[in-house]
Amino acid sequence: MGGVEAGRIPAIVMGRGPTALGILRSLVLTGIPAYVACPPDDLAARSRWYRPTPGVPWDGRPGPQALDALRAMPLPHAVIIPGADDAAMWLADLPASELGARFVTSTSSRTAQELLQDKSVFAGYLAAAHVPHPRTFQLGSLADVATVPMAQLDRVFIKPVNSQRFSDVVGAKGVWVSSREALRDTWARFHAQGFSVMAQEYVPGPASGHFFIDGFRDRHGAYAGLFARQRMRMSPPDFGNSSCSRAIPLDSVPDAVRHVRRVLDGLDYRGIFSAEFKHDPRDGEYRIIEVNTRAWTYVEFAARHGVNVCDMAWRDAQGLPVPSAPRDYADGGLCVDLYHDIASVRRQRVPTLGVIAQWLRADLHVFRADDPRPALHAVAGMFRKRFGQHAPDPAGDVRATRV
């Protein structure tokens, strides 16, 4: 990977897991010195390029402890790049704080962040802007449950208004409901747990009907980078994440590109984004599902195709020019999350030889030959989870030095 260029101010990766690792590797590709604010046992902490943030230990969580860590940090300046929803929201307020001159970030307003992260408000915005999206119904009370036209909808599921805590507690992105009674009972259960939820019609079609437009919109409103992906397989099958995806030409999904630009232009959005769409076979529309307001899990895949949004965010935060990435990047390349793709292949009974051929030519998510310890750490964690807590970690201890 790239070497560090002297005189460049460092970046701080604020996140954890595969997303933080992808941000770190994307920064290294362009020679940007980087620190990672994450727990010491995190996947990203196993990378050969990992350095903890200097000064007071900081695990990357936002809040008062994050402000204390930044105040005590022996860095005159740094750029912070978020890898989680709560981090992106918290950073929206940082420019107006007493630390805003020292620690800069490429971010939208809190209003824009809240609209995009609150899926109920987002659905209302899409409806007003006439942007195709799944039929969505806010469930604030039992009276709202009674108004959902179950008989007119295809398949219906309940999803959270804000997904981060819901996924941690429930262990899923959504829950199927097949009748009004099931809708009422499921709403009551989540309401009692303190979750705000909504009902949404499931757009039919296979995993390959999901498309993603990833990119960066700078402070002037220019789209310095756009990258399109198609999901090939996912795990779990209903509300899972991509286990295999491929790069596709932007020209193959012009409607999706047009829709996301309309959404973000209307909010004067600034920063990294990743928008998910589902192609609806009933009418051919590309229906927008959500827009992530931070780096996404496969951000390194885009960077290796020349669309390095982390480099763009680093430049934009400092007020530097942001060169445009090529729109004619190489398409057809695959990115595979091997552990979850094995589960997906077994479940779907996909022909083994064809899949192995895909794996051999794909970018493997997390695993890289020049940075193998994160993958070894992940494998050790799987063994510990399955066979007990005494399996050794082949990645070994991380002995990064604080500066």
Disulfide bonds with the S-S distance in Angstrom:
none
